[in-house]
Amino acid sequence: MAPPTPRLIVPIDLKKKPWQQKLPLHNRWHPEIPPVAEVKTGEVFRIEMGDWTGGAISDDSSALDVKTLNLSTVHYLSGPIKVVDTEGNPAKPGDLLSVEICNLGPLPGDEWGYTAIFDRENGGGFLTDHFPCATKAIWYFEGIYAYSPHIPGVRFPGLTHPGIIGTAPSMELLNIWNKRERELEETGLQSLKLCEVLHSRPLANLPSTKGCVLGKIKQGTPEWERIAKEAARTIPGRENGGNCDIKNLSRGSKVYLPVFVEGANLSTGDMHFSQGDGEVAFCGAIEMSGFLELK
C-alpha cells in the first residue's frame, strides 16, 4: 500500500500577517515559546512558511519596501513543532534529532521571489560601500528555473532550501548566547579595531521587544514582556542550527540537530529558491514563501 500523503501541520494564508495565522509564527528563539503542532518519529509531514519578512516585500519594481523594511521583525519561522516517539514520549535533552528533507518548493500560486541589497542606513550588506542604496530584483519560477525582468537574458536552475532550521535552546544555552553576544557588542569594536570598517553596523542583535513575535504568547502580557526581553534573535546561526544558509541542504539531505528542551521544538523558515554559499550579501538569496516535507 502506498504511504499516506504527508500531513499538513502548519498551514500558511498569504493574505494574513504572521501573527494572524491559524498557527501564529514566531521570530525569536526561546525555550518557552509553545509548540503549535506535534509529530511522531518516522512520520512524513508538511510545513508551510511565508518569506522571511512575513510578506513585507512586494512583487513590483520599487525598492522602497526594501529601504524601509523593519529588520527587528525577521526572520518569521513556522513552528515550534514538538517531536515524540511512536509511544508518545517526547524527545529529551541530549537526544540527536535527524531531520530528512523529503520534498520542498514554492507555495502553489506564489511562484516568485526576490533578491535585494539593503540601504546603507538600514542594515547594509557585504559591499555597502560600493552599493549604498536599496535595490531589488524580482524573480519568477518556471519549474527548476528562475528568471527576472530586472536582470534580462539570465535564467538558471535553483537549488531550493530552507535558510533556517533549528531546535529551541534551553534556558542555560540562551543565557550563554545572550552573555557572549552582549560582550561582543560592548567590546568587539574596540578589540577588533574595526571602527572605521564597520561604521555603525552592529556586531550583534541583542534581545529586543521591538518587532518581537512569540507565536501563541499574546503580546502585551507580563509573560510576553519577560520572554521578549530574553529571546534570541534569529539572525546568526548557533548551537541549535538556526540560520545555516547551506545551499545543499535541499531535497534528499539530512540535518542533525541537538535537542535542548523536551520535545525538541523544531522551527524552520527563510525559504530560498537559490543562493550562493553563506548568503554573504545579506539578502543575496532568492527569497520566497514555500513548503517543506520533512521526516
Rosetta silent file (secondary structure, phi, psi, omega in degrees, C-alpha in Angstrom):
SEQUENCE: MAPPTPRLIVPIDLKKKPWQQKLPLHNRWHPEIPPVAEVKTGEVFRIEMGDWTGGAISDDSSALDVKTLNLSTVHYLSGPIKVVDTEGNPAKPGDLLSVEICNLGPLPGDEWGYTAIFDRENGGGFLTDHFPCATKAIWYFEGIYAYSPHIPGVRFPGLTHPGIIGTAPSMELLNIWNKRERELEETGLQSLKLCEVLHSRPLANLPSTKGCVLGKIKQGTPEWERIAKEAARTIPGRENGGNCDIKNLSRGSKVYLPVFVEGANLSTGDMHFSQGDGEVAFCGAIEMSGFLELK
SCORE:     score description
SCORE:     0.000 S_00000001
   1 L     0.000  137.255 -179.828    0.000    0.000    0.000 S_00000001
   2 L   -65.843  146.381  178.422    1.254    3.456   -0.905 S_00000001
   3 L   -65.955  154.310  179.628    2.266    5.702    2.018 S_00000001
   4 L   -67.789  155.837  173.945   -0.232    8.407    3.048 S_00000001
   5 L   -60.337  135.533 -179.678    0.039   11.963    1.761 S_00000001
   6 L   -52.550  133.846 -178.293    2.244   13.992    4.133 S_00000001
   7 E   -74.612  127.848  176.223    0.096   15.598    6.830 S_00000001
   8 E   -77.925  115.276 -177.154   -0.021   19.403    6.694 S_00000001
   9 E  -106.669  -22.477  176.758    0.760   20.524   10.231 S_00000001
  10 E  -133.047   98.206  177.494    1.497   24.249    9.721 S_00000001
  11 L   -84.574  156.122  177.085   -0.626   25.958    7.040 S_00000001
  12 L  -127.358  130.942  171.678    0.050   29.489    5.774 S_00000001
  13 L  -105.835  107.874 -174.292   -2.513   32.002    4.491 S_00000001
  14 L   -67.576  -10.309  176.916   -0.523   34.535    2.455 S_00000001
  15 L   -85.031   -6.405 -176.969   -3.319   37.090    2.847 S_00000001
  16 L  -113.780  154.570  177.198   -2.727   37.222    6.607 S_00000001
  17 L   -72.368  161.632 -178.797    0.070   38.648    8.752 S_00000001
  18 H   -55.703  -38.196 -178.757    2.403   36.252   10.611 S_00000001
  19 H   -82.126   -6.389  178.472    0.644   36.821   13.948 S_00000001
  20 H   -97.719   -3.411 -177.311   -2.789   36.359   12.306 S_00000001
  21 L   -64.423  155.994  177.224   -2.090   32.848   11.034 S_00000001
  22 L   -54.485  -41.568  171.614   -4.150   29.932   12.293 S_00000001
  23 L  -116.153   96.492 -171.345   -0.923   28.755   13.937 S_00000001
  24 L   -58.750  145.265 -178.145    0.911   32.039   14.620 S_00000001
  25 L   -83.918  173.967  175.614    4.562   32.315   13.623 S_00000001
  26 E  -139.283  157.537 -179.180    7.478   33.444   15.775 S_00000001
  27 L  -132.002   28.409  176.196   10.677   35.399   15.107 S_00000001
  28 E  -142.793  162.546  172.691   12.775   34.663   18.176 S_00000001
  29 E  -105.362  127.592  176.875   14.398   31.637   19.859 S_00000001
  30 L  -162.620  141.856 -177.588   13.269   30.834   23.403 S_00000001
  31 L   -67.193  -18.923 -175.786   12.543   27.581   25.292 S_00000001
  32 L   -97.067    2.329  172.293    9.119   28.806   26.448 S_00000001
  33 L   -69.094  118.201 -171.253    7.613   29.524   23.029 S_00000001
  34 L   -72.870  146.279  176.701    4.916   26.818   22.992 S_00000001
  35 L   -66.121  149.096  179.730    4.746   24.248   20.173 S_00000001
  36 L  -104.091  -10.387 -178.802    1.955   24.684   17.630 S_00000001
  37 E  -157.121  167.511 -179.201    1.953   21.073   16.382 S_00000001
  38 E  -135.577  139.370  176.179    3.211   17.584   17.216 S_00000001
  39 E  -132.135  157.820  176.890    4.759   14.878   15.031 S_00000001
  40 E  -102.474  150.421  176.512    5.958   11.342   15.638 S_00000001
  41 L   -59.379  137.349 -178.219    9.359    9.998   14.710 S_00000001
  42 L    90.031  -11.409 -179.502    9.239    8.384   11.293 S_00000001
  43 L   -81.596  139.400  172.127    6.258   10.487   10.180 S_00000001
  44 L   -96.439  124.713 -175.184    6.454   12.474    6.941 S_00000001
  45 E  -137.669  163.450 -175.100    4.772   15.859    7.417 S_00000001
  46 E  -118.543  134.967  175.639    4.418   19.156    5.602 S_00000001
  47 E  -122.117  133.659  172.803    5.172   22.669    6.867 S_00000001
  48 E  -105.336  153.714  179.792    4.295   25.861    5.013 S_00000001
  49 E  -151.330  147.832  171.766    6.032   29.189    5.591 S_00000001
  50 L   -79.129  178.958  175.128    5.940   32.748    4.366 S_00000001
  51 L   -70.605  170.867 -171.406    9.072   34.534    3.210 S_00000001
  52 L   -61.960  -23.341 -178.598   11.474   35.716    5.912 S_00000001
  53 L   -92.510   -1.165 -177.867    9.865   39.179    6.121 S_00000001
  54 L    71.911   27.108  176.752    6.325   37.872    6.587 S_00000001
  55 L    90.882   17.479 -177.477    5.145   39.340    3.281 S_00000001
  56 L   -78.077  -17.161 -178.542    6.632   42.839    3.654 S_00000001
  57 L  -100.921  133.103 -174.205    8.257   42.778    0.183 S_00000001
  58 L  -100.603  155.362  176.406    6.014   43.277   -2.854 S_00000001
  59 L   -83.008   77.757  179.028    6.117   41.848   -6.368 S_00000001
  60 L  -154.863 -176.113 -174.921    6.913   45.149   -8.111 S_00000001
  61 L   -95.149   -0.020 -178.621    9.821   47.257   -9.368 S_00000001
  62 L   -89.084  136.550  176.541   10.054   49.610   -6.385 S_00000001
  63 L   -98.812   12.378  179.757   12.789   49.103   -3.773 S_00000001
  64 H   -62.385  -36.515  179.369   11.077   51.389   -1.255 S_00000001
  65 H   -65.931  -33.047  175.908    9.836   48.346    0.691 S_00000001
  66 H   -70.562  -42.605 -178.714   13.432   47.113    0.963 S_00000001
  67 H   -61.167  -37.020 -173.875   14.691   50.536    2.028 S_00000001
  68 L  -103.598    8.642 -176.737   12.129   50.854    4.831 S_00000001
  69 L   -58.890  133.015  177.377   11.974   47.208    5.950 S_00000001
  70 L   -81.855  100.973 -174.465   11.764   46.818    9.727 S_00000001
  71 H   -76.725   -4.941  175.845   14.645   44.420   10.380 S_00000001
  72 H   -74.356  -10.852 -175.091   13.627   43.915   14.025 S_00000001
  73 H   -94.397  -10.651 -171.212   10.870   41.573   12.807 S_00000001
  74 L   -98.966  150.755    4.756   12.940   38.965   10.957 S_00000001
  75 L  -101.192  144.886  174.106   13.030   36.029   10.496 S_00000001
  76 L   -82.863  126.647 -176.135    9.461   34.697   10.723 S_00000001
  77 E  -117.305  146.611  172.442    9.544   30.957   11.454 S_00000001
  78 E   -90.602  134.228 -176.416    6.908   28.210   11.291 S_00000001
  79 E   127.173 -160.233   -3.094    6.683   26.118   14.456 S_00000001
  80 E   -70.485  157.464  179.992    7.778   25.185   17.024 S_00000001
  81 E  -117.513  123.560  178.084    6.979   21.520   16.398 S_00000001
  82 E   -80.974  133.880 -179.237    7.058   19.019   19.246 S_00000001
  83 E  -111.067  127.162  178.098    8.648   15.671   18.351 S_00000001
  84 E  -126.927  161.000  176.588    7.556   12.477   20.117 S_00000001
  85 L   -83.264 -177.890 -174.538    8.352    8.796   19.585 S_00000001
  86 L   -66.179  -15.916  177.850    5.811    6.216   18.426 S_00000001
  87 L   -98.634    3.084  177.661    4.678    5.721   22.025 S_00000001
  88 L    90.515    6.495  178.782    4.132    9.441   22.587 S_00000001
  89 L   -83.346  129.520 -176.760    7.264   10.107   24.634 S_00000001
  90 E   -72.221  153.266  171.035    8.824   13.479   23.783 S_00000001
  91 L   -56.287  145.428 -174.970   12.384   13.926   22.603 S_00000001
  92 L  -113.985  151.002  173.258   14.666   14.594   25.572 S_00000001
  93 L   -53.286  133.388 -175.205   17.585   16.993   26.098 S_00000001
  94 L   101.864  -18.827  174.994   20.709   15.169   24.960 S_00000001
  95 L   -70.926  162.454  173.652   18.936   13.388   22.092 S_00000001
  96 E  -115.627  124.234 -178.082   20.000   13.952   18.487 S_00000001
  97 E   -95.807  120.551  177.202   17.232   14.831   16.040 S_00000001
  98 E  -100.232  116.241 -176.459   17.699   13.559   12.478 S_00000001
  99 E  -115.103  116.585  179.600   15.585   15.598   10.045 S_00000001
 100 E   -99.364  131.635  176.016   15.315   14.421    6.429 S_00000001
 101 E   -89.659  107.020 -176.935   14.161   16.826    3.716 S_00000001
 102 E   -87.087  -36.010 -177.843   11.887   14.726    1.507 S_00000001
 103 E  -159.678  158.135  178.911   10.430   17.465   -0.666 S_00000001
 104 E  -168.318  164.153  179.124   10.277   21.261   -0.886 S_00000001
 105 E   167.251 -178.566  175.996    9.349   24.146   -3.168 S_00000001
 106 L   -71.341  155.043  174.980    7.458   27.432   -3.502 S_00000001
 107 L   -64.750  134.370  177.646    3.899   27.669   -2.230 S_00000001
 108 L   -55.980  132.801 -178.546    1.449   26.891   -5.069 S_00000001
 109 L    86.799   -1.122 -178.991    0.134   30.144   -6.522 S_00000001
 110 L  -134.514   47.064 -172.438    3.073   32.141   -5.128 S_00000001
 111 L   -85.613   67.110  175.540    5.849   31.136   -7.519 S_00000001
 112 E  -153.289  162.062  178.274    8.041   34.228   -7.293 S_00000001
 113 E  -152.671 -172.311 -176.995   10.849   35.571   -5.161 S_00000001
 114 E  -151.372  153.202  169.869   13.239   38.476   -4.780 S_00000001
 115 E  -120.074  145.005 -175.839   16.866   39.410   -4.231 S_00000001
 116 E  -144.518  154.931  166.409   17.725   42.688   -2.509 S_00000001
 117 E  -115.274  126.562 -177.517   20.515   44.989   -1.398 S_00000001
 118 L   -82.377  149.114  178.630   19.678   46.831    1.800 S_00000001
 119 L   -61.474  144.735 -179.625   20.191   50.545    2.207 S_00000001
 120 L   -55.286  -33.296 -178.700   23.399   51.534    3.988 S_00000001
 121 L   -86.531    0.979 -179.275   21.325   53.198    6.714 S_00000001
 122 L  -140.586   68.001  176.219   19.149   50.098    7.191 S_00000001
 123 L   102.207  -41.707  179.786   21.286   47.007    7.535 S_00000001
 124 L    63.637 -150.709 -178.988   23.624   47.475    4.607 S_00000001
 125 L  -175.897 -170.661 -174.629   25.425   44.442    3.241 S_00000001
 126 L   -64.224  -35.791 -178.368   28.784   42.934    2.322 S_00000001
 127 L  -115.826   42.021 -176.047   29.566   45.581   -0.324 S_00000001
 128 L   -56.996  -39.315 -177.107   27.734   48.509    1.287 S_00000001
 129 L   -65.208  -26.328  179.087   30.486   50.997    0.464 S_00000001
 130 L   -92.983  -30.174 -178.151   30.132   50.189   -3.235 S_00000001
 131 L  -130.173   78.430 -172.186   26.329   49.738   -3.282 S_00000001
 132 L   -80.141  -13.454 -172.992   24.897   52.023   -0.565 S_00000001
 133 L  -103.793  150.978  178.997   21.322   52.283   -1.853 S_00000001
 134 L   -67.536  134.595  174.983   18.452   49.822   -1.593 S_00000001
 135 E  -139.175  162.922 -178.009   17.754   47.800   -4.748 S_00000001
 136 E  -150.360  139.415  171.136   15.509   44.847   -5.586 S_00000001
 137 E  -124.037  131.047  176.431   15.174   42.253   -8.333 S_00000001
 138 E   -93.044  139.698  178.611   12.045   40.135   -8.712 S_00000001
 139 E  -122.512  140.733  176.017   12.382   36.531   -9.910 S_00000001
 140 E  -115.389  143.959 -172.597    9.692   34.270  -11.402 S_00000001
 141 E  -104.751  135.071  171.976    9.889   30.490  -11.275 S_00000001
 142 E  -128.450   92.862 -175.691    9.324   28.046  -14.123 S_00000001
 143 L    64.842 -123.414 -178.991    9.907   24.577  -12.705 S_00000001
 144 L   -84.711   -3.509 -174.281   13.538   24.390  -11.642 S_00000001
 145 E  -103.416  153.014  172.609   14.388   27.695  -13.366 S_00000001
 146 E  -125.994  142.275  173.746   14.191   31.330  -12.266 S_00000001
 147 E  -139.410  155.054 -175.344   14.207   34.407  -14.496 S_00000001
 148 L  -131.849  130.100  174.365   13.994   38.116  -13.713 S_00000001
 149 L   -67.573  -17.308  179.747   12.622   41.054  -15.727 S_00000001
 150 L   -88.632  -12.070  177.050   15.129   43.213  -13.846 S_00000001
 151 L  -131.666   72.805 -171.959   18.111   41.112  -14.990 S_00000001
 152 L   -63.898  149.125  176.642   17.215   40.323  -18.622 S_00000001
 153 L    85.225    3.849 -177.794   18.868   37.491  -20.502 S_00000001
 154 L  -116.098  132.077  171.608   19.539   35.423  -17.382 S_00000001
 155 E  -146.984  134.109 -179.956   17.917   32.103  -16.450 S_00000001
 156 E  -149.122  154.863  177.548   19.343   29.492  -14.149 S_00000001
 157 E   -78.542  137.201 -179.681   18.280   26.386  -12.190 S_00000001
 158 L   -89.404  165.883  172.883   17.830   26.929   -8.476 S_00000001
 159 L  -125.723   88.101 -169.575   18.877   24.811   -5.513 S_00000001
 160 L   -73.462  139.945 -176.717   15.934   25.317   -3.158 S_00000001
 161 E  -163.792  157.790  171.803   16.497   25.024    0.602 S_00000001
 162 E   -81.105  130.336  176.898   15.394   26.424    3.972 S_00000001
 163 E   -69.918  -32.004 -176.315   17.730   29.141    5.211 S_00000001
 164 E  -127.158  130.046  169.261   16.769   28.414    8.823 S_00000001
 165 E  -152.539  128.491 -175.696   16.062   25.145   10.587 S_00000001
 166 E  -168.462  171.775  178.818   16.751   24.579   14.254 S_00000001
 167 E  -106.605  162.175  179.572   15.624   23.468   17.683 S_00000001
 168 L   -71.910  141.520  176.374   14.728   25.597   20.697 S_00000001
 169 L   -78.281  156.418  167.827   17.571   26.411   23.106 S_00000001
 170 L   -74.372  167.011  177.740   17.462   25.552   26.785 S_00000001
 171 H   -64.000  -36.630  178.069   17.411   28.476   29.199 S_00000001
 172 H   -62.000  -45.327  179.851   21.015   27.680   30.077 S_00000001
 173 H   -67.917  -39.947  178.280   22.082   27.845   26.432 S_00000001
 174 H   -59.540  -41.422  178.607   20.041   31.009   25.822 S_00000001
 175 H   -63.693  -36.518  176.748   21.846   32.712   28.705 S_00000001
 176 H   -63.592  -46.009  178.329   25.198   31.726   27.160 S_00000001
 177 H   -56.705  -52.223 -174.783   24.153   33.247   23.819 S_00000001
 178 H   -64.022  -36.532  179.359   22.989   36.492   25.357 S_00000001
 179 H   -65.788  -49.503 -175.739   26.102   36.837   27.534 S_00000001
 180 H   -70.729  -33.321  179.732   28.605   36.324   24.741 S_00000001
 181 H   -74.927  -31.632  174.786   26.696   38.493   22.246 S_00000001
 182 H   -67.061  -41.905  177.233   26.362   41.294   24.786 S_00000001
 183 H   -63.767  -38.031  178.273   30.101   41.119   25.426 S_00000001
 184 H   -63.611  -43.464  179.842   30.750   41.211   21.679 S_00000001
 185 H   -65.257  -38.688 -176.034   28.614   44.305   21.269 S_00000001
 186 H   -76.255  -34.839 -172.832   30.249   46.049   24.227 S_00000001
 187 H  -118.958  -12.513 -171.374   33.884   45.210   23.485 S_00000001
 188 H   -60.297  -45.831 -176.920   34.017   43.907   19.920 S_00000001
 189 H   -62.812  -40.083 -178.842   34.635   47.143   18.054 S_00000001
 190 H   -71.725  -45.098 -175.242   37.490   48.153   20.317 S_00000001
 191 H   -71.367  -32.326 -179.053   39.164   44.736   20.497 S_00000001
 192 H   -90.187  -10.301  179.679   38.845   44.032   16.768 S_00000001
 193 L    53.730   48.566 -177.182   39.769   47.604   15.764 S_00000001
 194 L  -112.282   16.517 -174.167   37.078   47.624   13.101 S_00000001
 195 H   -53.711  -49.232 -175.745   35.503   51.000   13.847 S_00000001
 196 H   -70.436  -30.522 -177.068   36.349   52.565   10.508 S_00000001
 197 H   -76.994  -44.688 -172.210   35.447   49.437    8.551 S_00000001
 198 H   -86.369  -15.111 -177.397   32.124   48.607   10.192 S_00000001
 199 L    53.819 -122.229 -177.636   30.857   52.171   10.645 S_00000001
 200 L  -102.158   11.663 -177.579   27.597   51.841   12.572 S_00000001
 201 L   -70.197  132.943 -177.996   26.877   48.223   11.619 S_00000001
 202 L   -73.387  147.690  172.849   26.092   46.088   14.694 S_00000001
 203 L   -89.680  -14.714  178.550   28.221   43.102   15.610 S_00000001
 204 L  -152.997  152.343  173.903   25.272   41.533   17.425 S_00000001
 205 L  -114.294  101.374 -175.183   21.492   41.917   17.610 S_00000001
 206 L   -78.488  164.286  178.168   20.562   41.578   21.258 S_00000001
 207 L   -53.050  140.596 -178.660   17.088   40.643   22.567 S_00000001
 208 L  -152.497  140.584  176.480   14.542   43.385   21.989 S_00000001
 209 L   -74.596  -18.225 -179.711   10.805   43.734   22.439 S_00000001
 210 L   -65.619  124.017  177.212   10.665   45.777   19.206 S_00000001
 211 L    72.811    7.296 -173.672    9.141   43.697   16.426 S_00000001
 212 L   -77.226  130.132  176.147    9.066   40.607   18.645 S_00000001
 213 L  -127.365  126.067 -171.324    6.502   37.903   17.791 S_00000001
 214 E  -120.349   38.547  175.309    6.296   34.867   20.081 S_00000001
 215 L    64.487 -122.535 -175.830    3.755   32.564   18.461 S_00000001
 216 L   -75.871  -10.478 -179.024    0.908   31.689   20.802 S_00000001
 217 L   -78.414  119.686 -172.335    2.143   34.003   23.573 S_00000001
 218 L   -72.284  128.537 -179.897   -0.093   37.052   23.494 S_00000001
 219 L   -63.272  141.714  177.786    1.678   40.375   23.059 S_00000001
 220 L    94.572  -11.977  178.557    1.344   42.825   25.946 S_00000001
 221 L   -81.806  158.262  176.513    1.012   40.221   28.675 S_00000001
 222 H   -56.810  -36.471  178.285    3.580   40.014   31.523 S_00000001
 223 H   -62.933  -43.827  179.590    4.702   36.633   30.128 S_00000001
 224 H   -63.726  -45.072 -179.622    5.311   38.154   26.690 S_00000001
 225 H   -58.265  -44.065 -179.118    7.231   41.100   28.151 S_00000001
 226 H   -65.583  -49.030 -176.423    9.522   38.800   30.122 S_00000001
 227 H   -68.029  -38.619 -179.584   10.223   36.368   27.293 S_00000001
 228 H   -61.376  -30.637  179.686   10.668   39.117   24.683 S_00000001
 229 L   -79.002  -12.624 -179.514   13.467   40.622   26.788 S_00000001
 230 L  -107.712  -28.353 -168.144   15.260   37.251   26.897 S_00000001
 231 L   -67.334  139.687 -176.646   14.549   35.696   23.488 S_00000001
 232 E   -83.764  143.785  173.364   17.402   35.490   20.975 S_00000001
 233 E   -67.320  157.091 -175.481   17.247   36.985   17.501 S_00000001
 234 L   -92.978    2.681 -170.294   17.247   34.529   14.593 S_00000001
 235 L   -68.550  -49.160  178.690   19.928   36.262   12.526 S_00000001
 236 L   -85.901  153.124  167.435   23.090   34.260   13.469 S_00000001
 237 E   -77.138  148.178 -178.248   23.468   30.517   13.301 S_00000001
 238 E  -142.845 -163.216 -176.500   24.220   28.979   16.679 S_00000001
 239 L   -63.801  -18.033 -178.992   24.482   25.639   18.522 S_00000001
 240 L   -90.547    6.199 -171.404   20.824   24.878   17.737 S_00000001
 241 E    95.529 -102.935  174.681   21.305   25.083   13.959 S_00000001
 242 E    77.447 -134.827 -172.690   19.253   28.155   13.104 S_00000001
 243 E   -78.458   82.653 -174.481   20.316   30.432   10.275 S_00000001
 244 L   -81.942  -43.636 -176.729   22.503   27.950    8.388 S_00000001
 245 L    53.318   48.146  177.805   22.176   29.248    4.804 S_00000001
 246 L  -100.744  111.809 -172.200   23.581   25.991    3.408 S_00000001
 247 L   -64.640  -28.362 -179.174   22.603   25.804   -0.256 S_00000001
 248 L   -85.120    2.676  175.808   22.988   21.998   -0.428 S_00000001
 249 L   -80.958   70.153 -171.798   20.535   21.441    2.437 S_00000001
 250 L  -124.703 -164.065 -176.487   17.943   20.514   -0.157 S_00000001
 251 L   -53.649  126.715 -179.994   15.797   17.558   -1.237 S_00000001
 252 L    95.044   -7.814 -179.613   17.334   14.288   -0.043 S_00000001
 253 L   -86.666  160.461  171.289   19.547   15.868    2.616 S_00000001
 254 E  -124.087  142.908  173.757   19.525   15.191    6.342 S_00000001
 255 E  -122.290  136.698 -178.035   20.349   17.656    9.089 S_00000001
 256 E  -107.776  119.931 -173.499   21.276   16.516   12.595 S_00000001
 257 E  -122.092  134.719  176.609   20.170   18.857   15.369 S_00000001
 258 E   -71.477  149.351  177.820   20.804   18.638   19.120 S_00000001
 259 L  -102.658  126.032 -178.157   17.806   18.572   21.447 S_00000001
 260 L  -113.702  -20.391 -179.288   17.918   21.047   24.340 S_00000001
 261 L  -130.607  159.397  178.873   14.286   21.071   25.556 S_00000001
 262 L   -60.834  127.516 -178.664   11.618   18.414   25.952 S_00000001
 263 L    90.476   -7.048  178.191   10.002   17.775   22.558 S_00000001
 264 L    72.968  -43.524 -179.057   12.903   19.447   20.685 S_00000001
 265 L    54.399   69.169 -179.511   10.614   22.291   19.448 S_00000001
 266 E   -79.096  134.293  175.774   11.757   22.323   15.828 S_00000001
 267 E  -133.473  154.882 -179.656   11.216   25.512   13.779 S_00000001
 268 E  -152.948  159.845 -179.789   12.025   26.426   10.188 S_00000001
 269 E   174.009 -164.388  177.148   11.658   29.264    7.707 S_00000001
 270 E    59.338   51.376 -178.185   13.515   31.681    5.418 S_00000001
 271 E   -67.219  139.212  179.229   12.963   29.591    2.281 S_00000001
 272 E  -121.760  131.655  170.379   15.346   30.247   -0.613 S_00000001
 273 E   -68.023  -38.287  176.549   14.812   29.335   -4.257 S_00000001
 274 E  -168.157  166.152  175.971   18.577   29.535   -4.548 S_00000001
 275 L  -170.287  169.111  170.168   21.662   31.292   -3.169 S_00000001
 276 L   -85.796  176.989  179.026   25.438   31.206   -3.073 S_00000001
 277 H   -63.705  122.835  171.474   27.365   29.735   -0.163 S_00000001
 278 H    83.042  -11.581  178.617   26.632   31.644    3.033 S_00000001
 279 H    51.078   52.183 -171.991   24.461   34.401    1.555 S_00000001
 280 L   -66.657  -18.368 -179.068   27.218   36.928    2.254 S_00000001
 281 L   -85.176   12.380  176.737   25.306   39.806    0.625 S_00000001
 282 L    79.155  -62.754  174.184   22.730   39.674    3.492 S_00000001
 283 L  -115.307   45.617 -174.708   19.733   39.282    1.157 S_00000001
 284 L   -81.724   -7.333  175.879   21.756   37.505   -1.501 S_00000001
 285 L   -82.915  167.753  164.334   19.369   34.587   -1.822 S_00000001
 286 E   -89.223  100.688 -175.980   16.241   34.479   -3.948 S_00000001
 287 E   -75.951  146.589  179.969   13.815   34.760   -1.043 S_00000001
 288 L  -161.223  166.147  164.365   10.371   33.165   -1.288 S_00000001
 289 L   -78.419  167.687 -179.058    7.476   31.581    0.540 S_00000001
 290 E  -179.070 -174.109  177.430    7.492   27.825    0.421 S_00000001
 291 E  -136.325  153.951  171.487    6.845   24.403    1.902 S_00000001
 292 E  -125.895  139.228  167.228    8.932   21.606    3.367 S_00000001
 293 E  -112.722  115.243 -171.186    8.040   17.941    3.627 S_00000001
 294 E  -117.525  156.823  173.287   10.144   16.505    6.433 S_00000001
 295 L  -132.135    0.000    0.000   10.672   13.149    8.101 S_00000001
